[in-house]
């Protein structure tokens, strides 16, 4: 953006373009507030963004680099009488940690790779900021849980965390790559070069969520007409990992009918259970406070159904109380059948589209957008303890009545240990459960692989979701962290996929490339407080649940605090319904305006990624 | 433009097009105008007709390629109309018409249009109709169509259309093999041409077993879904009974012949030939009751004196000429009556109405239904199917269970309790007929069984004594007149209001009607047609309260000597 001066007066200034911030921006702009929406990053959607493959590589690189301490400028010259400055914290670069990248496919075309027999070591980069992870402990653990004794040891270690200081790890690499090429002599593999070449066709999400068809995000998209900016695809099947196999979970009526793994009696029991749990019954109340699992056990459903109901439909753990389990089951069932045979939708081109759609709506109604633009400090009235204005990183004073900020700018004064999410993104060469159609979008629930391990949610996206190239699948794994992302998720990856760590699983899809990282789980961060003025609101970022309920509820709460009298995201008129008075077509809601904003955003994003 | 303005201008347009049509203007401009009108309301038959006139005219003046283009444009326009209203009669009909006239039709495109429509609404019968036409004309292989029903049923099995379509495809694709023993008397005719007319409607056993599994998956998944149950009933099958004369009865006293058929016939038009001692007789066949034209029993009176001499022996043959079947009956010296009939087994009599499946198959089906009933003890479809399976297997052996299930059915589905009562009555009567067959008696008795209706009365042609006391009967229907041999009728303690069926019963002597609901003298009128009636018990009927009832009854029924009021 050109270094033009921004208007110096707004109603609402919002810093950060994640989902809740963008929804607040759209909602405020929609009811006539003057909105300035900023992000210090060069792309939209903050940690909710989607990247091309190359974009993701630069994102990774950015997190590898040492964050340069920013010098704090003194803007006190801009203060008036009775005002004081409150500096925002440095953007918290630790919101992403334990970044580790592995490439299991050959660097160049097949022949070259074989002759060089060394996958480019620079691609096997692994970055870790917490170097206290002990590889040896990890491999022991592996050995006890899986039959990896023979291959474990050395390989395990050399694939394990590579500290940034770079010690002694490169010794075993040739061994690894030859083993790899011997294992897969026939299959024509997609090379790393190919991934990079076709990188623009990937849309890799940082967060992995799905939209419940009757969840608050879908309702909001419909209510506000923002849905017109995006397209969606149904998740086509629910899978689960059980007894070493990936199985389809029958959840809709059609699934139950067609299922081959259930007996007719099980079919009846399952359908009856699903129907009966929609209503609160006395039987449910009798179990009040006890675990959902106990209730399921007493229904005499059998192991099959119990597994499906607990892990794949309610998606809760064995100690979840019945109230929560039933609520989750109902949420799942209510969403079923609205758009298809599963309760979930996925936006084409990735989840990063959703915050951008709301930004677009905001821009259509006059919101102003600046990327690579941040706020340094707040101007606070000493008497009222309200934020009167913000001072941006260029020293411009912009007055505002409300300020919304993403939580990474708010200091880590609360010393409470932050919860983390473990994430893995895999590019694979096949589906975990091949079927007639190779365009399945699958939600896979994976119960803890062993004691102490977390429940993992896996989403497998096919090329028709416009997130990966033909011949590949994009797999997202998410769980609440127990250790680093690698520690939490690698055991699942080796069980479900064919990697150098699991060479015996030749019938499973191969992992071509993968990245592990931890993100901060912000659910729990308060909207207000943090020693900030009363008209400053903090968006807490990501949460670990599958749906978007948390983010949307948060956005709505913030909006209600800002504008308690106003309707939250009323329907935007259709462009063709807008009546221009007289000959003055320059009314605010011009479509050109909107396209400009959206396109600009995308252009900026792609520039930075190249 | 406001809505009203739009409306007004449309009416103007309409008026215009009317005039143009009258004037015989058949040009492309008219095509444009009608298109504009139809695109806002595609259910305007007159305009479609006008369009067809124009198109047919254009066909005569344009080159073939141009015609193809015009019709293709028409199809595209129709598609937009169907988007507006996917159930528009006019649009679908017009599409049929256009597709048939298209010089180079693209049937695969039409099929995919149907698929799209059905994926939006899988019960759109307009689309189903159109699709059938497309499939027929374009000759889509039956196997592919069966796959299509697989797909539709897979995505939503609550779909009568798909199940029904399946029932028409299966016999074509998997016909019953001719050597397999078939309880149905008509041997299936395997035809290589796969034409449905000559084809048996049965399916080969291997495929049937697969279908049983499929449909069981459906009703175990959702036992309240009717479509699967109906398909199941179709699978279990129903035999056509052989058309035959099941009984010939001749009575010397009345000089009357009664003939019972395996199915109702129209007495006036049925082609019957009566041969008496080698001589064809010209007789008038009639139904047993004037209100009952199609009857399984026909009667005729022989010319007076032909068989009245008790010392003569007579040989009688009734030919059903159109069916090439006949039945003989000999009336020996010294006998006043004679009959000839099949000793029918339960298999032939009633079981085939329910299923033609083999016992082993039925037994395993009964087992899985019982399994479902254990999980869903109150499911009416399951209960009813179990009843039917039990009847098909062993009606007498399962009598007790059947009655208990009927009781449950009436409780869980009170809206249809009368239907269940009637069905239960039917089964009780069938069982009693079977028992009577085995005992070879001419007495028929069902008392205190809550009968609500009477049926299978043709099976009672030879019964002389019937006791239906203490039931819930409300009438003796016209069919009752088939009991040509009846001498004693006991129907005490019912709710009878109507005696229509007690009509021209030549041998009837006693009618016991104690405690019923006969309220008017006119209701007793039919009894006057029974010449031998001498004992009538009317105690406990409202009619007995009327003034002068005794004298009026004596006048109405002079033959009655023993009247109880």
Interface residues (C-beta under 8 A of the other chain):
Chain A: X253 X254 X256 X257 X258 X264 X265 X267 X268 X269 X271 X272 X341
Chain B: X154 X155 X156 X157 X216 X217 X218 X220 X221 X222 X223 X368 X371 X372 X375 X376
